Amino acid sequence: MLKIGIVGLPNVGKSTLFNALTKASVPAENYPFCTIDPSVGVVGVPDPRLDALTKLSRSEKKVPAAIEFVDIAGLVKGAAEGEGLGNQFLAHIRETDAILHVVRFFDDAAVLHVNGDVEPYKDIEIINVELMLADAEQVRGRRDKLERDIAMNLQGASVLDRALAKLEQGFAAGKLALHAGLDSEEQKLVVPMNLLTMKPMLYALNRKSAGHNLDELDDGRATRAYEIIKVLGSRFVKVDAATEQDLNEVADADRDGFREEFGVLEDGLRDLIRGAYDTLGLISFFTTGEKETRAWTIPRGSTAPLAGAAIHSDFAEKFIRAEVVSTPDLLSSGSWAAAREAAKIRTEGKEYIVADGDVMVFLHG
C-alpha cells in the first residue's frame, strides 16, 4: 500500500487536512506540536470509474485502491539537530514512499505562524533544509563506515562512496538528493538508505476560500511559492483543508450545494489524491465481476505480468495472456459479453504495457 507522510511547519493545517482525508479525529488545535505521535489513516482512492464498473457488474463488493497517510508533528528550523520534536519525526518520514508537504497559503491573524510572517516560499525552504541536513548526517555516517569496506576492496563500496560524495556536494550546494546527479547505478545503491530528499514530494497549498472572505495570497507571495516548487521539479495542489473537513459532516448528495456556498468548487481532496498518483507515476487498472470490483495500483509503464503480480505472484510467474478492455469501452458496451461481441476486448501478451483504466482478466498456467 502506498504510504505518504504529511509534513510542514506547525499551524499550517496538516492535522486538519489529515482529518479531512481520513474522516478521523486527531488534535488540530492552534498551537505547535499538538500531534505528538504520528496518526495513521488509510484512505480509499475516489474513482468514478470504479463506481461505474461496480454498478455495471452488480458486484457484491467494491474495493478501491488505498493510500496510507501518516500525520507527522510540525517540524521547525533546527529539527535535524533536535529542535522542537525534530529527530523522532524525521525518522517517521523515512518510512514513507512520498512526502506531502502542507504549506500555509492564507493570512489570518487568529492563526499564529511559528515564524511570524506568512511567506510560503520561506516555509518550503525551511522544511527542505531540515530534510537535507538530516540526510547529510546520515550520508556522513555511512561514508565513515565505508572506509573499511573500501580498504578491503569489497564489491560496490567505491561506487557507493562516489554516490555519497555526490550527495554531500549536492547538499552543500543546497540541492535535494533527487537533484544530486546520481546515475542509475548510484541511485540503486543508495535506495536502502531511504533518504528523505530522494522521496517524491507533493505540495499541498492550504488556502482559505472566498467563502471565508479570505482569498489566496495575491501580493507576490503566491508567485514566489510557485516558482520555487517549479525549480524543485515538484507538483502542487490547492486545497482548503478546513472546508474539506467541514464537508465530512455533509451528506454526499448535498456536497455540491455546500461547495458552492463555501466557494470551494473543486474537490481538493480528490485533486490531492490524484496528484499523489501523478507524483509517484502510478496508475490504476480494474478487475470486475459479480463478487467484487477492485482497483489495483501499479507503476506507470508496467507490463501485463507485472500488473498481474499486484493480484498474486502466480499471475506474473505463470502468465500466459490477458484479456483487456478499456473502462469506457466496457461501460458503453453494457457487459463483458457485449464488449466481446463488439470486438472491444483484446488479447495481450507479456509485452503489453497496461494503460490507466484498463479492465483485465489474467490467464495463467
N, C-alpha and C positions, 0 to 999 in steps of 0.2 A: 504494500500500500504506500502511495506517495505520502511523504511526511514533510510538512512545511513549518518552519519556525517563524513566529511573528515577533519582530524586534522593533525597537525605536527608543527615543528618549522617553522619560516619564511624562505623563499627561498629554500624550499625542492621540490617544484613542485606541490603543492596542487591545485592551481588555473589552472595551465597548464593541470593537469590531469582532473580536473572538465571540462575544455573546451573540452578536447578530448572526454570525456564521453558524454557530453550533446550537443556538437557542438554549444555551446553558446559562448558568448564573454564577459568575465569579465576581469578586470585588472590582469595582471600577470607580472608586472614589477619587476625588480631586486632590490627590497627594502622591508623591513618589513612592514606589516600592510596595503598593498595596497588594500586588501579586507576588507572594513570597515563594511559592512552589509553582513550577510550570503546570498550567492547566492544559489538559489534552482533550480534544474533541474530534470525533470522526464525522465528516460531512459528506452526505451523498451529493454527487455532482448533478446539478439540474440539467436535464437534456430532453427537450420536447420530442426528439426522435425516439427516445426510449419509451416515453408515454404513448406515442402513436403506435409503436410496434407491439406494446403490451396490449393495447386495445384491439389491434388487428388480430393477434393470436389468441385473444381472450385468455391470457396467461393467468394462472393462479397466483403467481408471484412476480414482482418487479424488483430487480436488483441493480441499483445504479452503481457506477464507479464511485470510488470513495477517496477522500483526502483526509489525512490526519493533520490537524492544526495543533501546534504547541504554542501557547501564550507564555512568553518569557518576560520576566520582570524588566522594567525600564533600565536601559544602560545609560551611563553618564560618562562625561570626559574623565579619563583615568580608570575606566573599568578594567582594562588589561592589566593594570597594576593593582587591582583590587579595590578601587574606589567604588562607593555605593555597595552594591552586592555583585560586583563585576564578574570575577573569575568563575564562580559556580554557574552563572547563567550562560557565559560563553561556552562552557562545557556542554550545556543542553543544546546549544545551536549546532555543535559539531555532529550531533546525532541525526540531523535533518537532511533531506535531499535538496532543499532550496530554502531561501530566506525571503520572507515577506516583510519589507521594511515600511512601517507606517510612518508617514510624515505629516506633521500638523500643517494644514493649509487654510487656516482661518484665524481671524483676530477675535478675541473675546477676553475682556479684562477680568471676567469672573473665573476664567480657567488659567491658572498660573503656568508660565513657561519656565522650565528649570534654568534656562539661561537668560531670562528676562525678556528679550525681544524675540518676536516670531520672524525667523529668517530661514525658510526651508532649506536653502542650499547649504547653509552652515550646519544645520541639523544633520543633513545627509553626510557631510564631510566628517562630523564628529563620530558618527557611528562607524563609518568606513575606516577611519583612522584607528579606532579601538579594535576593530576586527583585524586590521593589518598588523597592529602591534602584538596581538595575541598570536597570530600566525608567525610573525618574525621570531618570537620567543621559542615557539615550537621548532621552527626550522633551525635556529641556532643549536638547540639541544640535540636535534637529530644529527647535525653535522659533527658535533663533538663526538657522538657515539660512533660515527662512521670512520673516524681516523684509524681505528684498529682494523676495520674491515678493509680499508684501502691498503694499509700496510701489509695485510695478508693476501692482497690481490684477489679478494672474493669477487665472484662474478656480479656485475651490475653496480658495484659500490662506487666506482669512479663516475659512472653515468649519473647515478643518483646524486652524488656530490656536485656534479656540474649543474644539475637541475636546481639543487638547493642554493647554489651560488647565484644562479639567475634570479631566483625568488628573492634572495637577500638584496640584490641590486635593485630589483623592482620595488621592493618595499621602501628602500632608501629614497627612491625617486617618487614615492607616493603612488605606486601602481598596485592594484589588486593582483592576486596570484593569477587570475584569469588573463591578465594583460602582461604577464611577465615574459612572454615569448617562448614558452616551453614547446618543444616539438612533441610529436605524438608519443614517442618512446619515453620521453621525460615525464609527460603527463601521466602515463600509466604507472610509472614508478612512484609518483607522489600521491596517487589516489588513496593508498592506505592511511595517509596522514590526515585525511578528511579536513583539509584546510578550509577555514571559514570563507576566505575571499576567493576560493575556487568554486564555490557554490553559485548557481544561477540566482539572481536577485530580481524580485519584482517589487516595484514601489507602489504603495497604496497612498494616494494623496487624499487625506481626510479633510474634506471641506464641509462647510455648512451651507445648506441650500438657501435659495431665495425665500423659501417658506419660513426660514428662521430670521429673515431680514439681515442676513449676513452673506455677502457674495464672496466668490473666490478672490484671493489677493490680486489686486489689479494695479499695483504701483511699481511693477518691475520685479517683485519678489517671485511671482509665479514663473516669469520668463527665465530668471536665473536658475530656478529649480529644474525647469525643463531642459535647459542647456547642459547642466551637469549630468543629468540622467542620460542624455544623449551621448555625451562624451564617455560615460561609463559603459555604453553599449547595452543598457538595460531598457526594460519596458516599464510603463506605469499605467495604472488605472485610477480613476477618480471615484471616490465613494463618500457618502455621508453616513458615517458609522452610527451616529446617534439615531438618525431617522430609520436606518435599516433595522436597528434594534427595536425601535418603537413598532415597526411594521410586523415584527414577530407576533404581536398581540392581535393583529388584524386578520380576519378570515381571508382565505385566498381569493374568494370572489369579490372582495371589497378592496383589494390592494391597489388596483389601478386607480380607483377614485381617490384613495388616500394619497397615493403618489402625486397625483395632480394637485391635490390640496396642499401637500407639503412642498411642492415644487421640485420633486425628485422623480423625473420621468423615466430615467434609466434605472435598470436593476443593477446597482453597484456590485452586489454580491455575485450575481451571475457573471458580470464582466470580470470580476476578480478571479473567479474560479477558472474561467476560460483563459484569462491572462496567465494564470499559473501553468495551465496546459501548454500554452504557446511558448512561455519562457523555457519550459523543460523539453520542448519538442515532442509532446505527447499527442496521441490521437485515440479515438475510441472506435472499436468495432462491436458488433452485437451478435448474440445468439438469441433465437426466439422460438417458442413453441407453447403448447398448452400448459405445461408445468411451470415454465419460467421464461421471462425475457430478461437478459442481463447485458450490461455494458462492461466491456473489458478495456483496460488501459494498456497501451503498448507504445514504444518509441516510434516516432515518425520514421518511415523507411524500413520498417520490419518486413521480413518475408513471411509468407503464409506459415511455414513451420514454426517460426519464432512467435507468431501470433497464437498458434495452437498451444505453444508451451505455456501461455498465460492461463490456459484452462487446465492442462495436465501435461506432464512431461512426455507421456506416450504420444501425444498429438504431434510432438516435434520429432521424437526419436523414430517413430514408426509411421511418419506422414506418408500418405500416398497421393492425395489430391484434396482440393477443397472446392465446394460449390459456393459461389459468391454472387450476390446481387446487391445493388446499392439500395439504401433505405428509400429514396424517392421512388425508384422503380418498383420495389416491393409494395409500398403503400399505394401507388397508383394502380397496380395490378389487382390488389384486393386480397390476394392469398398467395402462398408459395406455389400452389399448383397452377394458378393462373399466370404467375410470373414465369414459370417453366414453359407453359404453353405459348406464351408470348416471346419466348427465347430471350428473356431478360436475365436468366440465371446462367452463369458461365462456369466452366470447369477450369480451375487454375492449378498449376503445379508448384514445385518447390521454389521457383524463382519469382513468383508473383509478389509484388510489393503491395501490401494491404493499404487501402485508402480509408481515410476518415469516413465513418458511416457505413462501411461495408457490413452486410449481414452474411454470416458464414456458417457453413456446415462442414466439419472436417471428417475425412475418411482416412482411417489408419489401419495398419496391419495388426 
